[in-house]
Amino acid sequence: MPETGKPARQEPRRLLKRAEFLAVQRGEKRRGRFFLLEILDRGDNGQPRVGFTVTRKAGNAVIRNRIRRRLKEAVRLHAADDMAPGNDYVIIGRADVLHAPFSQLKAELSRRIHGTR
């Protein structure tokens, strides 16, 4: 435990292989205004894993990377605590992520992870 008395935040691990991303496609899909969230329950109690993807439809490489960076930061700062152990998450970003206030993006991500509208 750190000096602050709070338990250390456990960052979700990353999905990196194409096969892992394809496996998550079989799971539940939750559509939002800024992104599509795909969730797969692995059936174990391991650390949650998260992957990020942005299609070419969203824009050129610079735009896609900016979208991905905003989503990564929202997960790192806020949504990592909401992720359930034993689940894999894939976040497919849309171009609207760039124009949304960061607080609204974090709230939307948290709502989608919890499964509420």
Backbone torsions as a table, in degrees:
resi	resn	phi	psi	omega
1	MET	NA	134.3	177.5
2	PRO	-68.3	173.7	-177.3
3	GLU	-63.9	-22.3	-176.6
4	THR	-74.5	-12.3	179.8
5	GLY	89.9	-7.7	177.2
6	LYS	-87.1	146.7	174.7
7	PRO	-66.3	147.2	-178.8
8	ALA	-63.8	134.8	178.5
9	ARG	-71.9	134.3	-179.5
10	GLN	-102.6	113.3	-179.9
11	GLU	-71.9	140.8	175.9
12	PRO	-68.6	147.6	175.9
13	ARG	-75.4	167.7	-176.3
14	ARG	-99.9	142.4	167.2
15	LEU	-85.1	128.7	-176.3
16	LEU	-124.1	-29.7	-174.6
17	LYS	-91.4	145.6	-179.5
18	ARG	-57.5	-39.2	-179.7
19	ALA	-61.4	-34.6	178.1
20	GLU	-67.7	-42.0	178.1
21	PHE	-63.7	-42.2	-179.6
22	LEU	-66.4	-34.8	178.5
23	ALA	-63.9	-38.8	-178.4
24	VAL	-67.6	-25.5	178.4
25	GLN	-60.2	-25.0	179.4
26	ARG	-73.7	-14.6	-175.8
27	GLY	-83.7	-162.2	-177.7
28	GLU	-76.3	144.1	178.1
29	LYS	-117.1	131.8	177.6
30	ARG	-124.4	113.4	-176.4
31	ARG	-89.1	138.6	176.6
32	GLY	-133.4	176.5	-178.8
33	ARG	-70.8	-34.6	-174.2
34	PHE	-99.8	-19.6	-175.3
35	PHE	-163.6	167.2	170.9
36	LEU	-109.3	131.2	-179.9
37	LEU	-111.8	122.1	175.6
38	GLU	-108.0	134.0	-176.0
39	ILE	-129.9	133.4	175.9
40	LEU	-129.3	126.9	174.9
41	ASP	-83.5	115.7	-178.0
42	ARG	-74.8	-20.9	179.8
43	GLY	88.5	9.2	175.0
44	ASP	-118.4	-174.3	-179.2
45	ASN	-114.6	24.3	-177.0
46	GLY	-74.9	177.0	-179.9
47	GLN	-62.4	140.2	177.3
48	PRO	-63.8	151.6	177.8
49	ARG	-125.2	147.2	-177.2
50	VAL	-136.4	143.6	175.5
51	GLY	-132.0	152.9	-177.7
52	PHE	-125.3	139.3	175.4
53	THR	-146.8	148.4	177.3
54	VAL	-139.4	125.8	-177.1
55	THR	-77.7	163.6	179.1
56	ARG	-64.6	-21.9	179.0
57	LYS	-60.1	-26.3	-177.7
58	ALA	-72.8	-24.4	179.9
59	GLY	148.4	-168.9	-179.3
60	ASN	-75.8	-178.9	-173.9
61	ALA	-59.9	-37.6	-179.1
62	VAL	-64.7	-45.9	178.9
63	ILE	-63.0	-47.5	-178.7
64	ARG	-60.3	-40.4	178.7
65	ASN	-67.1	-37.5	176.6
66	ARG	-64.1	-41.6	177.3
67	ILE	-61.1	-47.6	-178.7
68	ARG	-61.5	-41.8	179.9
69	ARG	-65.1	-40.0	177.8
70	ARG	-64.1	-42.2	178.8
71	LEU	-65.2	-41.6	178.7
72	LYS	-61.1	-42.2	-179.1
73	GLU	-68.2	-38.2	177.7
74	ALA	-63.3	-40.1	177.6
75	VAL	-67.2	-44.5	-177.0
76	ARG	-62.7	-44.0	-175.5
77	LEU	-80.9	-31.5	-167.2
78	HIS	-129.9	-51.4	-166.7
79	ALA	-84.2	-13.2	-179.2
80	ALA	-60.1	-34.3	179.6
81	ASP	-71.3	-23.3	-177.6
82	ASP	-84.5	-16.6	-175.4
83	MET	-74.7	132.5	-177.1
84	ALA	-81.8	141.5	176.0
85	PRO	-61.1	145.0	178.0
86	GLY	82.7	8.1	179.3
87	ASN	-113.1	149.1	170.7
88	ASP	-109.7	138.1	-179.1
89	TYR	-125.2	134.7	170.9
90	VAL	-122.2	126.3	-179.9
91	ILE	-109.4	118.0	-179.8
92	ILE	-104.1	106.0	-173.1
93	GLY	-78.4	151.1	175.4
94	ARG	-116.1	165.9	-176.9
95	ALA	-63.5	-25.8	-179.3
96	ASP	-62.8	-17.8	179.7
97	VAL	-58.7	-35.0	-176.6
98	LEU	-70.0	-26.3	-174.8
99	HIS	-100.6	-6.0	-177.9
100	ALA	-84.8	143.2	172.0
101	PRO	-61.3	143.1	-175.0
102	PHE	-60.8	-36.3	179.2
103	SER	-64.2	-38.0	178.3
104	GLN	-68.5	-37.9	177.7
105	LEU	-63.5	-44.4	178.7
106	LYS	-63.0	-43.0	-179.3
107	ALA	-64.6	-42.4	178.8
108	GLU	-63.0	-41.8	179.4
109	LEU	-63.6	-43.9	179.2
110	SER	-63.5	-42.9	178.3
111	ARG	-61.0	-44.4	-178.4
112	ARG	-67.7	-36.9	179.0
113	ILE	-66.6	-39.3	179.3
114	HIS	-76.9	-15.8	178.0
115	GLY	86.7	16.2	178.3
116	THR	-98.9	161.5	-177.8
117	ARG	-87.5	NA	NA
